[in-house]
Amino acid sequence: MKLLSVLKRCSVAAAAVALATVGFQPASAAPQPIVGGERAEQGEFPFMVRLSMGCGGALYAKDIVLTAAHCVDGSGDDTSITVTGGVADLESPDAVEVRSAKVLQAPGYNGTGKDWALVKLAEPIDQPTLKIATDGAYDEGTFTVAGWGADKEGGSQQRHLLKADVPFVPDSDCQGAYSELVADEELCAGLLDTGGVDSCQGDSGGPMFRKDDSDEWVQVGIVSWGQGCARPDYPGVYTQVSHFAADIAAAADTL
């Protein structure tokens, strides 16, 4: 199990839910954002959405959001989540807000690995969706992460969508930082030697993605956890989407 200092990259409120779900007792939590990034342009990543509990996500379908398991509290009917999409600026008058209808948390999720969940929307958001990787062909290289999390460790959540590029970190190197890494289910990315660029708190559940051979975006990761934000020797840890692609597709078919 991961200690709070290396736990989930959700907002403070969502962290409390995650801790309760996996049996942790709250301790001091360091906020964790997109660090070392820049503002994304309106329409640059139209599949990005913001969840009201303080997490990110991506449109798997126009009426289904793929996010992190630690962002939600179990499975079942749930109308408590407001999903904001269609904008990079959360205060834009063009923002589309839709309520959730149902949540499906990864079966067997207990706080270690399996950090994915689906949120069924009460009505669709008419924006392009983000396809997911179905094999490991794109699980290396340079990835893009985006989110409305804070822009520095200890910072505040952001109004404008931020983006950053992070390089793949091999499991062998990542396990040097995190002995608890579930190598078959998680990917690591970041500037291992210098730090300075990372996802962080408030970015949980958001996608890590790259271009495929057709020059289209494909999601390879879900922002999950890490030690602090953008620290040297401690890369970000992401759910390895390709490992769960069949499970995600099967779960989406039931919603």
Sine and cosine of phi, psi and omega as CSV:
sin_phi,cos_phi,sin_psi,cos_psi,sin_omega,cos_omega
0.00,0.00,0.55,-0.84,-0.08,-1.00
-1.00,-0.02,0.72,-0.70,0.10,-0.99
-0.91,0.41,0.36,-0.93,-0.05,-1.00
-0.83,0.55,-0.60,0.80,-0.05,-1.00
-0.91,0.42,-0.32,0.95,0.06,-1.00
-0.87,-0.49,0.41,0.91,-0.10,-0.99
-1.00,0.08,-0.59,-0.81,-0.29,-0.96
-1.00,0.04,0.46,-0.89,-0.10,-1.00
-0.99,-0.10,0.73,0.69,0.05,-1.00
-0.99,-0.13,0.08,-1.00,0.09,-1.00
-0.94,0.35,0.16,-0.99,-0.01,-1.00
-0.85,0.53,-0.67,0.74,-0.01,-1.00
-0.90,0.43,-0.70,0.71,0.00,-1.00
-0.93,0.37,-0.54,0.84,0.04,-1.00
-0.87,0.49,-0.61,0.79,0.01,-1.00
-0.89,0.45,-0.63,0.78,0.05,-1.00
-0.91,0.42,-0.70,0.71,-0.01,-1.00
-0.88,0.48,-0.67,0.74,0.00,-1.00
-0.89,0.45,-0.69,0.72,0.00,-1.00
-0.90,0.44,-0.62,0.78,-0.04,-1.00
-0.89,0.46,-0.64,0.77,-0.08,-1.00
-0.97,-0.24,0.15,0.99,0.16,-0.99
1.00,0.07,0.26,0.96,0.07,-1.00
-0.98,0.19,0.39,-0.92,0.20,-0.98
-0.99,-0.17,0.72,-0.69,-0.04,-1.00
-0.84,0.54,0.59,-0.81,0.12,-0.99
-0.65,-0.76,-0.11,-0.99,-0.01,-1.00
-0.92,0.38,0.75,-0.66,-0.05,-1.00
-0.91,-0.42,0.74,-0.68,0.06,-1.00
-1.00,-0.03,0.84,-0.55,0.05,-1.00
-0.83,0.55,0.51,-0.86,-0.13,-0.99
-0.62,-0.79,0.95,-0.31,-0.12,-0.99
-0.92,-0.40,-0.16,-0.99,0.32,-0.95
-0.96,0.28,0.91,-0.41,-0.03,-1.00
-0.96,-0.29,0.64,-0.77,0.06,-1.00
0.96,0.28,0.37,0.93,-0.03,-1.00
-0.97,-0.24,-0.24,-0.97,0.04,-1.00
-0.57,-0.82,0.25,-0.97,-0.02,-1.00
-0.91,0.41,0.67,-0.74,0.13,-0.99
-0.99,0.11,0.52,-0.85,0.04,-1.00
-0.98,0.19,0.48,-0.88,0.10,-1.00
-0.84,0.55,0.78,-0.63,0.01,-1.00
0.99,0.10,-0.05,1.00,-0.04,-1.00
-0.93,0.36,-0.66,0.75,0.03,-1.00
-0.78,-0.63,0.96,0.28,-0.15,-0.99
-0.93,0.38,-0.22,0.98,0.01,-1.00
-0.99,0.14,-0.15,0.99,-0.05,-1.00
-0.96,0.27,0.65,-0.76,0.10,-0.99
-0.69,-0.72,0.36,-0.93,0.05,-1.00
-0.91,-0.41,0.74,-0.67,0.02,-1.00
-0.98,-0.19,0.62,-0.78,-0.17,-0.99
-0.92,0.39,-0.29,0.96,0.04,-1.00
-0.99,0.15,0.00,1.00,0.08,-1.00
0.98,-0.21,0.50,0.87,0.03,-1.00
-0.82,-0.57,0.20,-0.98,0.12,-0.99
-0.96,-0.28,0.01,-1.00,0.04,-1.00
-0.09,-1.00,0.08,-1.00,0.03,-1.00
-0.72,-0.70,0.52,-0.85,0.03,-1.00
-0.96,0.28,0.96,-0.27,0.12,-0.99
-0.96,0.27,-0.65,0.76,0.19,-0.98
-0.69,-0.72,0.17,-0.99,-0.05,-1.00
-0.90,0.44,-0.35,0.94,0.02,-1.00
-0.85,-0.52,0.32,0.95,0.04,-1.00
-0.66,-0.75,0.78,-0.63,0.05,-1.00
-0.96,-0.27,0.72,-0.69,0.14,-0.99
-0.99,-0.10,0.82,-0.57,-0.03,-1.00
-0.63,-0.78,-0.30,-0.95,-0.03,-1.00
-0.99,-0.12,0.57,-0.82,0.02,-1.00
-0.87,0.49,-0.58,0.82,-0.06,-1.00
-0.96,0.29,-0.13,0.99,0.04,-1.00
-0.99,0.13,-0.28,0.96,-0.08,-1.00
-0.86,-0.52,0.23,-0.97,-0.08,-1.00
-0.90,-0.43,0.97,0.23,0.04,-1.00
0.99,0.13,-0.20,-0.98,-0.06,-1.00
-0.88,-0.47,0.41,-0.91,0.07,-1.00
0.72,-0.69,-0.07,-1.00,0.05,-1.00
-0.87,0.49,0.70,-0.72,-0.05,-1.00
-0.37,-0.93,0.92,-0.39,0.03,-1.00
-0.95,-0.31,0.27,0.96,-0.14,-0.99
-1.00,0.05,-0.22,0.98,-0.11,-0.99
-0.99,-0.12,0.76,-0.65,0.16,-0.99
-0.98,-0.19,0.80,-0.60,-0.02,-1.00
-0.95,-0.32,0.82,-0.57,-0.01,-1.00
-0.95,-0.32,0.79,-0.61,-0.03,-1.00
-0.63,-0.78,0.06,-1.00,0.09,-1.00
1.00,0.09,-0.03,1.00,-0.07,-1.00
-0.61,-0.79,0.43,-0.90,0.19,-0.98
-1.00,0.00,-0.49,0.87,0.03,-1.00
-0.99,-0.15,0.92,-0.39,-0.07,-1.00
-0.90,0.43,-0.31,0.95,0.01,-1.00
-0.99,-0.14,0.14,0.99,0.03,-1.00
-0.92,0.40,0.63,-0.78,0.07,-1.00
-0.91,0.40,-0.22,0.97,0.02,-1.00
-1.00,0.05,-0.04,1.00,-0.01,-1.00
-0.87,0.50,0.67,-0.74,0.05,-1.00
-0.97,-0.25,0.81,-0.59,0.02,-1.00
-0.89,-0.45,0.79,-0.62,-0.04,-1.00
-0.74,-0.67,0.62,-0.78,0.04,-1.00
-0.99,0.10,0.44,-0.90,0.12,-0.99
-0.97,0.24,0.37,-0.93,0.09,-1.00
-0.88,-0.48,-0.57,0.82,-0.08,-1.00
-0.41,-0.91,0.46,-0.89,0.05,-1.00
-0.79,-0.61,0.65,-0.76,0.11,-0.99
-0.80,-0.60,0.95,-0.31,0.05,-1.00
-1.00,0.07,0.57,-0.82,-0.02,-1.00
-0.76,0.65,0.81,-0.58,0.02,-1.00
-0.84,0.54,0.72,-0.69,0.03,-1.00
0.99,0.11,0.05,1.00,0.01,-1.00
-0.89,0.45,0.77,-0.64,0.01,-1.00
-0.69,-0.72,0.29,0.96,0.01,-1.00
0.97,-0.23,-0.20,0.98,0.03,-1.00
-0.81,-0.59,0.90,-0.43,-0.05,-1.00
0.94,0.35,-0.05,-1.00,0.05,-1.00
0.79,0.62,0.59,0.80,-0.12,-0.99
-1.00,0.02,0.94,0.34,0.10,-1.00
-0.60,-0.80,0.44,-0.90,0.03,-1.00
-0.41,-0.91,0.37,-0.93,0.06,-1.00
-0.87,-0.49,0.66,-0.75,0.08,-1.00
-0.89,-0.45,0.90,-0.44,0.06,-1.00
-0.99,0.13,0.74,-0.67,-0.05,-1.00
-1.00,-0.06,0.50,-0.87,0.02,-1.00
-0.92,0.38,-0.45,0.89,0.09,-1.00
-0.47,-0.88,0.41,-0.91,-0.09,-1.00
-0.95,0.30,0.41,-0.91,0.18,-0.98
-0.97,-0.24,0.85,-0.52,-0.13,-0.99
-0.99,0.12,0.95,0.30,0.05,-1.00
-0.68,-0.73,0.38,-0.93,0.05,-1.00
-0.86,0.51,0.54,-0.84,0.02,-1.00
-0.99,-0.10,0.21,-0.98,0.01,-1.00
-0.92,-0.40,0.90,-0.43,0.02,-1.00
-0.95,0.32,0.41,-0.91,-0.02,-1.00
-0.95,-0.32,0.45,-0.89,0.06,-1.00
-0.93,0.36,0.72,-0.69,0.00,-1.00
-0.96,-0.28,-0.09,1.00,0.12,-0.99
-0.52,-0.86,-0.01,-1.00,-0.11,-0.99
-1.00,0.09,0.20,0.98,-0.10,-0.99
-0.87,0.49,-0.48,0.88,-0.07,-1.00
-0.92,-0.39,0.33,0.94,-0.06,-1.00
-1.00,0.07,0.20,0.98,0.11,-0.99
-0.73,-0.69,0.18,-0.98,0.01,-1.00
0.95,-0.32,-0.46,-0.89,0.04,-1.00
-0.95,-0.31,0.76,-0.66,-0.07,-1.00
-0.92,-0.38,0.32,-0.95,0.14,-0.99
-0.92,-0.38,0.68,-0.73,0.14,-0.99
-0.86,-0.52,0.49,-0.87,-0.02,-1.00
-0.55,-0.84,0.50,-0.87,0.02,-1.00
0.06,-1.00,0.13,-0.99,0.01,-1.00
-0.97,-0.24,0.35,0.94,0.05,-1.00
-0.95,0.32,0.08,-1.00,-0.03,-1.00
-0.90,0.43,0.34,-0.94,-0.07,-1.00
-0.99,-0.17,0.14,0.99,0.11,-0.99
-0.32,-0.95,0.42,-0.91,0.03,-1.00
-0.87,0.49,0.80,-0.60,-0.07,-1.00
1.00,0.05,0.05,1.00,-0.04,-1.00
-1.00,0.06,-0.19,-0.98,-0.07,-1.00
-0.96,-0.28,0.33,-0.94,0.11,-0.99
-0.89,0.45,0.43,-0.90,-0.12,-0.99
-0.96,-0.28,0.51,-0.86,0.11,-0.99
-0.98,0.18,-0.60,0.80,-0.07,-1.00
-0.98,-0.21,0.63,-0.78,0.04,-1.00
-0.89,0.45,0.75,-0.66,0.06,-1.00
-0.95,-0.33,0.43,-0.90,0.02,-1.00
-0.68,-0.73,0.41,-0.91,0.07,-1.00
-0.37,-0.93,0.44,-0.90,0.08,-1.00
-0.98,-0.22,0.70,-0.71,0.00,-1.00
-0.72,-0.69,0.71,-0.71,0.00,-1.00
-0.99,0.11,0.48,-0.88,0.08,-1.00
-0.87,0.50,0.64,-0.77,0.10,-0.99
-0.88,-0.47,0.85,-0.52,-0.02,-1.00
-0.86,0.52,0.49,-0.87,0.00,-1.00
-0.82,0.57,-0.63,0.77,-0.05,-1.00
-0.88,0.47,-0.60,0.80,0.04,-1.00
-0.97,0.25,-0.64,0.77,-0.04,-1.00
-0.92,0.40,-0.58,0.81,0.01,-1.00
-0.92,0.39,-0.35,0.94,0.11,-0.99
-0.92,0.39,-0.46,0.89,0.05,-1.00
-1.00,-0.02,-0.60,0.80,-0.12,-0.99
-0.76,-0.65,0.99,-0.15,0.01,-1.00
-0.92,0.40,-0.37,0.93,-0.04,-1.00
-1.00,0.04,0.05,1.00,0.02,-1.00
-0.82,0.57,0.74,-0.67,0.11,-0.99
-1.00,-0.07,1.00,-0.01,-0.23,-0.97
-0.87,0.50,-0.56,0.83,-0.01,-1.00
-0.96,0.27,-0.28,0.96,-0.12,-0.99
-0.87,-0.48,-0.09,1.00,-0.10,-1.00
-0.71,-0.70,0.53,-0.85,0.09,-1.00
-0.90,-0.44,0.49,-0.87,0.06,-1.00
-0.88,-0.48,0.56,-0.83,0.01,-1.00
-0.46,-0.89,0.55,-0.83,0.01,-1.00
0.52,-0.85,0.07,-1.00,0.05,-1.00
-1.00,0.00,1.00,-0.06,-0.17,-0.99
-0.87,0.48,-0.67,0.74,-0.09,-1.00
-0.98,0.22,-0.64,0.77,-0.14,-0.99
-0.94,-0.34,-0.38,0.92,-0.14,-0.99
0.91,0.42,-0.33,-0.94,0.09,-1.00
0.98,-0.19,-0.32,0.95,0.03,-1.00
-0.69,-0.72,0.77,-0.64,-0.11,-0.99
-0.13,-0.99,0.30,-0.95,0.28,-0.96
-1.00,0.06,0.25,-0.97,-0.03,-1.00
-0.34,-0.94,-0.29,-0.96,-0.13,-0.99
-0.88,0.47,0.68,-0.73,-0.11,-0.99
1.00,-0.05,-0.19,0.98,0.06,-1.00
-0.99,-0.14,-0.14,0.99,0.00,-1.00
-0.74,0.67,0.65,-0.76,0.07,-1.00
1.00,0.09,-0.27,0.96,0.02,-1.00
-0.95,0.30,0.29,-0.96,-0.06,-1.00
-1.00,0.08,0.50,-0.87,0.29,-0.96
-0.93,-0.36,0.78,-0.62,-0.18,-0.98
-0.57,-0.82,0.22,-0.98,0.04,-1.00
-0.43,-0.90,0.11,-0.99,0.05,-1.00
-0.99,0.13,0.60,-0.80,0.06,-1.00
-1.00,-0.09,-0.17,-0.99,-0.05,-1.00
-0.93,0.36,-0.25,0.97,0.06,-1.00
-0.99,-0.13,0.18,0.98,-0.01,-1.00
0.89,0.46,0.56,0.83,0.08,-1.00
-0.90,-0.43,0.51,-0.86,0.02,-1.00
-0.93,0.38,0.66,-0.75,0.09,-1.00
-0.69,-0.73,0.71,-0.70,-0.04,-1.00
-1.00,0.10,0.81,-0.59,0.01,-1.00
-0.93,-0.36,-0.31,0.95,-0.06,-1.00
-0.55,-0.83,0.25,-0.97,0.12,-0.99
-0.81,-0.59,0.79,-0.61,-0.01,-1.00
-0.84,0.55,0.82,-0.58,-0.12,-0.99
-0.82,-0.57,-0.94,0.35,-0.11,-0.99
-0.38,-0.92,0.06,-1.00,0.02,-1.00
0.18,-0.98,0.21,-0.98,0.03,-1.00
-1.00,0.05,0.93,-0.37,-0.01,-1.00
0.86,0.52,-0.53,-0.85,-0.03,-1.00
-0.68,-0.74,0.85,-0.52,0.14,-0.99
0.85,0.52,0.50,0.86,0.01,-1.00
-0.99,0.10,0.62,-0.79,0.11,-0.99
-0.83,0.56,0.60,-0.80,0.07,-1.00
0.97,0.24,-0.05,1.00,-0.02,-1.00
-0.76,-0.65,1.00,0.05,0.00,-1.00
-0.95,0.32,0.22,-0.98,0.12,-0.99
-0.97,0.25,0.49,-0.87,0.01,-1.00
-0.91,-0.42,0.72,-0.69,-0.11,-0.99
-0.78,-0.63,0.61,-0.79,0.14,-0.99
-0.88,0.47,0.75,-0.66,0.00,-1.00
-0.99,0.13,0.99,-0.17,-0.15,-0.99
-0.87,0.49,-0.64,0.77,-0.05,-1.00
-0.86,0.50,-0.54,0.84,0.01,-1.00
-0.91,0.42,-0.51,0.86,-0.09,-1.00
-0.94,-0.33,0.16,0.99,-0.13,-0.99
-0.83,0.55,-0.71,0.70,-0.02,-1.00
-0.92,0.40,-0.64,0.77,0.03,-1.00
-0.91,0.42,-0.65,0.76,0.00,-1.00
-0.90,0.43,-0.71,0.71,0.00,-1.00
-0.89,0.46,-0.68,0.73,0.01,-1.00
-0.90,0.43,-0.65,0.76,0.00,-1.00
-0.92,0.40,-0.66,0.75,0.00,-1.00
-0.88,0.47,-0.55,0.83,0.00,-1.00
-0.92,0.39,-0.33,0.95,-0.01,-1.00
-1.00,-0.01,-0.16,0.99,-0.07,-1.00
-1.00,0.03,0.00,0.00,0.00,0.00
